[in-house]
Each structure stands twice: as structure tokens, then as C-alpha cells.
Amino acid sequence: MRLSPHDPNVTIPLQTDRAAGEPRTTCRQVVELLSDYLDGALPAEVRARVVTHLASCRGCATYLDQLLEVVRRTSSLRQDNPPTGLYDRLRATFRDQRDR
């Protein structure tokens, strides 16, 4: 069992490699954990399992690379403030459409 990174009071069973008797982390589990992995929010034991899985799974490693590329590209986007009055104009437009 491992603790869920989102709720420390919830445990999620890890699959076990029956031959070795050790926990085996699945691709699905790794994909679900990658955001917390990148944020450094995983417990050490879970992080180690993710790292081990990534080292041996080309698909998950590729997925991580793609995720890192998205983070890299989006982090360089400018955050502009909308023009003055835009929100008021949008609300008025939506209200007009709703009232038709």
C-alpha cells in the first residue's frame, strides 16, 4: 500500500511483482503521479518507484519528456492583462445571447 499524494489518509494498493514479491508500479500509476513528481510532492518511497519505472519504461519516459516540453513552452508565454472593459463587454454579450 502507498499513501495517495493527494490525500494522505487514503491508501492505494500497489500491484506486486509476484516473482520478486516487491511492489510494481504500473504505467497508469506513474502517469497519475507525474504532476506530483515534477512538483517534488511525492513521498520518497513513491518517488523512488516512479524513478525506477521511468528508467525501465520507454513509453512513460517519453510521456514525461512531452510533459516537460509542454511545461517549458507554456512557462515562456506572456501573461497579458485583458483590455479595460473586456470582461464587462463579454458579460453583456453572454447576457444578450442568453436573453434571446
Beta strands, then each sheet from edge to edge (+ up, - down):
strand 1: 2-3
strand 2: 11-12
strand 3: 15-17
strand 4: 22-24
sheet 1: 1+ 2-
sheet 2: 3+ 4-
end
